[in-house]
Amino acid sequence: MNKFFKPYMYTAIVVAVFLSAFMLFNYRVEVTVLGILITVFGMVLEVVILRYSQNKAISFLAAVAIFAVFKFNPATCVVIVTLSMILEILAVKIIKHERLFNSISKLLYNWSMRAICILSAKLISTLLQGYNPILVIVAAVSFYDLVNVVMLNIIICLYTNSLDEMTPQSIYAQLAYVYVCAVINIIMYYGYEAYGVSGILIIYMFLLPFQTSILKKAMVKEMKAYAMIDSLTKVNNKASLSVTLTDYLNNKTPFTILFMDFDKFKNINDTYGHDVGDKILVHFAGKLKRSLRKTDKLYRFGGDEFCLLIENDCDVEAVKNKINNLKNSLVYEEGIIKIPYTFSFGMYKYTGGYGITEDEVIGTVSHRMVRNKVYMQ
């Protein structure tokens, strides 16, 4: 955790509280059927997301929240966001019998994100008042998404103390999300202008099953992806390595594979306990990922064994040198405890020939690792 994590989080919360209080002091909260409808539907969408997926990137919640900025003053927007979150927490508690947030600070930061995002969108819509409604909607949606992405990635980066844990989406994914939210808001805007609350209700009745259908498909995709990830180190697992090797060998794709195994890892487990041993595995995976290119693929083969798959369009010797430099500088620190550790590795280069199998690749590279381990010891 970065030393600026808590100062940043508390600053964001204080800013959100100050802005919300300022809006509530200067504007009168408007209680209308439309406001109640937006609040309840926002909560329903959140519960649907928690039921089927944790991927909020495909949620229509932002579209529903942003619509409030075109029909209500800033104070009412803050109240709608706050009430939606409270209803969401209660629903999760009642339906799933679990807490949505495991700490008050996390809850407050999530609320501050929503409040700041909605007020940012309201600011843009106010500044562009009088322009074409479609232009205003696109601008508000874009700014809402930008603020949300920035705040989310800052808190992740500070909490993990690593840029690798940030979750920036591609520019195409961001544009697609802004496009969908903008289209939904345009439909809601003109639907309300033409048919009032009845028009919005009909649109909501369409959006809910549509998002549910998307999330069901996303849940299946997430489950498949989760099955390919090691639960401890969060790198690819043995099953994922098997799939990749099979694909490379079938397509005669050249690659280099490194098989790595910790030296005297049993001594670490016996001396410090398996919990510390697990933390060292996580520490190693993180250090290795940060030292490699994004195209290099790291896998946990099992226990304290890892594999690194390198495409042959790069300087393999440079990667090998990085690995050698890394193995001589690994130290896990926890409090006053410092635990140096190292590993041995073997390397095998596949040039695209015929007749070799996945088992033969693993057998060859693991044998070379053992040979190097015995030689070094």
Order of alpha helices (4+ residues) and beta strands (2+ residues): alpha-alpha-alpha-alpha-alpha-alpha-alpha-alpha-beta-alpha-alpha-beta-beta-alpha-beta-beta-beta-alpha
